[in-house]
């Protein structure tokens, strides 16, 4: 009997080779990193403030209208002074993407995040204008709650 082009001796190595190619192509697909996921979330729209506390005291009124918008490595704000400059750059502090540093050397911790809610905190000493225009200096942890 003549040798067939598709003899079992020839099919086995080809099948094994096909298996290896499939295996390596599947494992080569890279899972999205924590930084990529968080960057995608941060840049997915404009974040509007819904609550602010400074050392546990409600300071939401002092930041009424605060809007925060991220791009891949910059941010812009409306109504964020003095805690949030009008614009700047930012970068994650590590691969876990649980905090970032702004270009003014302010460390911002990402406390929690969902598709529609973002909670950020930072430690600082900024004067906050109280009702009637009186400036009150509040040192401590600021917690900002944002929704989209």
C-alpha angles and dihedrals in degrees: 000000000000120000111265120222088231099047117154090248090061098039096056096061091044091050091049091049091050089050091052093048091050092047095051094043090054094048091046091064102102123222114233111264123239089249092052092049094048093043089052090051095046093048095044095097147316117312116218121202116246099168142008130187129183112200088338095310117121109247098161093122091058089059100039108153096020109158123181124196125184132199124185092288108354136066137198130197140194118207094001102120130158099011096039115039115221091255143351147134130278139191134186115256095219145354093275092067094217094130141018137199122228122217089258087065092253113149112220119193120209101222096180140341142190132165090276106023133058128182118194131176136191136173117233149126110242128157109245120202110233127202110297093030098280112147116224121187112223119188120192143049119350115199118195121195115198135183131192 
